[in-house]
């Protein structure tokens, strides 16, 4: 399942932890529309490049985009600042 929300959490020592929700489902709707618009061009490019062996990998790469987006669920990225001890976490749910 694709992640619908991304939480950006910022923690600083001596201060409250702040969390910002980012709605990813809006970005996925725009990305889906873009991929549907590009589909005829990808199919045409695959058809034209098929004799040289590039058509199959091109179609597989287009399909792997959906697998990549689906595997983002549960991704967690922790970034720690050297100077201030600030910790920023990106969590996709």
N, C-alpha and C positions, 0 to 999 in steps of 0.2 A: 504494500500500500504506500502511496506517495505521502510524504510529510505535508501536513496542512498548515502547521504553525512552526515558526522558528522563534525561540526565546533567546534574547541577548541579555545575559546577566553580567552585571559589573559589580565587583566586590572590592572595596578599598578598606584597609585597616582603619578602625576607628570611626567608620561611617556605615550607614545602612546599606544593605545590598539592594540594588535597583534592578528591575527586570522589565524589559521591553518586548512585548509580543509583536511579531511581524507576520501578517497573514500571507502565507505562501500560496494559498489556493487561488488568489487573484493572479499571481505570476504564472501558475500552471495553466490557467485558462488562456492567457495571452500566448504562452509557449505552444499550447495545443493548436491554437488558431494558426500560428506561424508555421508549425510543422505540417498542418493540413494544406496550407498554401504552397509550401515547398515540395509537397509530395509529387505533383506532376513533373516538376523539373528534375527531381531525383530519379523518377522512373524513366524519363527521357534520357538523362545522362547515363543511367545504367544500361538502357537499351543500346545506345550508341557506343558505349565502351565495352559491351559484352564480347565482341570478337577479340579484343586484346586482353581479356581476362580480368577487367576491372569492374564489370557489372555486378557480379556476385558479391564481392567484398563491399561494394558501395551500398547494396541493399542490406547486407548484414550490419553495416555500420549504422545505417538509419534505424534499424530495429534495436540495436544496442543502446541507443539514446533512451528508449523507454525503460530498458533494464537498469540503466544508470540512475535515472530519476527515481525508479521504484526502490532502489537500494539505498537511497539517502535517508530513509526513515531510521531514526535511532542514532544518527550521526552526532557526535559531540566533539567540539573543538575547544580546547582550553589554551588561552593565551595569557602569559604572565609577564607583567612589566618588570624590568630590572630596577628602575629607580624607585618608584613609589609603592611597590608591592601590590599593584592593582592586578586583579585577576578578571579576565573577561571570558565568559563561556558562551558558545553558540550551541544550542541544543535544538535539533529538529525532531518534532513529534508529529 
